[in-house]
Amino acid sequence: AVNLARGVRDAQEAHAAALAAGGDERTAAAAALAAARALHREDAEASGRMARKGLALLDELVPGGQHRVLTHCNTGALVSGGEGTAFAVALAAHREGKLRRLWVDETRPLLQGARLTAYEAARAGMAYTLLTDNAAGSLFAAGEVDAVLIGADRIAADGSVANKVGSYPLAVLARYHHVPFIVVAPVTTIDMDTPDGAAIEVEQRSGHEVTEAILPSGRGAGGETGGGVPIAPLGTQAYNPAFDVTPPELVTAVVTEWGVVSPVTEGALDQLCSRSRQVSMS
């Protein structure tokens, strides 16, 4: 995630600046911690603004309230400042009595939807339903999805969106069924130095995440930490990308704390980033 790298860099720079000014390690560590806390406050404020802007857009695109929203992976308070990104929009809808159902993709293979998003939805008292990733198509076909809300790990200059693997097929389904596909992410996620989706490096994760079921104890059958129960023949090769890339033409809108971009174009994203920098510097 590009904004995670930015946060680490800010903390490192604060640490280095404190040392350069003659401070000791304790002073430098305190400076790094202060920078991290400042970033967390910024993220929390951004979360609230994204929630309001996202709900306003949702009401505009799907009039009448009682939204049925499909989400993927986890985009709530467990992974972000405040109440999250895409999840924060769904939570705002719930609080205003406008959320009829939150559809939660389990998000294979690490099940962030089942383990994290479902937990946050239950804790908030939302009406939610967990589904296997492969069941999403049948939901669209049955007319049970009014909008898709996802987050983003990186948004390229052309508007290509890198997010948890499984996001791209949802965008294709949404376009076919004429359902809005909305990306909710802070402006720091937009990377104007990355020209397009082809320039985004996608991490390939261990095949064991696919060929083994995770044990609740986190230990394999032989007692080793991090193992699982085999669910495929030994030696099976697995294709396990961490992310996929959704092209901008499949994205209805990108919602940030500084505004909504729709249609998603390089020029519009550049203007948004420039405006946010100007305000931050003023």
Buried (B, 14 or more C-beta within 10 A) or exposed (E): BBBEEBBBEBBEEBBEBBBEEEBEEEBBBBBBEEBBEBBBEBBBEBBBBBBBBBBBBBBEBBEEEEBBBBBBBBBBBBBBBBBBBBBBBBBBBBBEEBBBBBBBBBBBBBBBBBBBBBBBBEEBEBEBBBBEBEEBBEBBEEEBBBBBBBBBBBBBBBBBBBBBBBBBBBBBBBBEBEBBBBBBBBBBBBBBEBBBBEBBEEEEBEBBBBBBEBEEEEEBEEEEEEBBEBEEEEEEEBEBEBBBBBBBEBBBBBBBBBBBBBEBBBEBBEEBBEEBEEEEEE
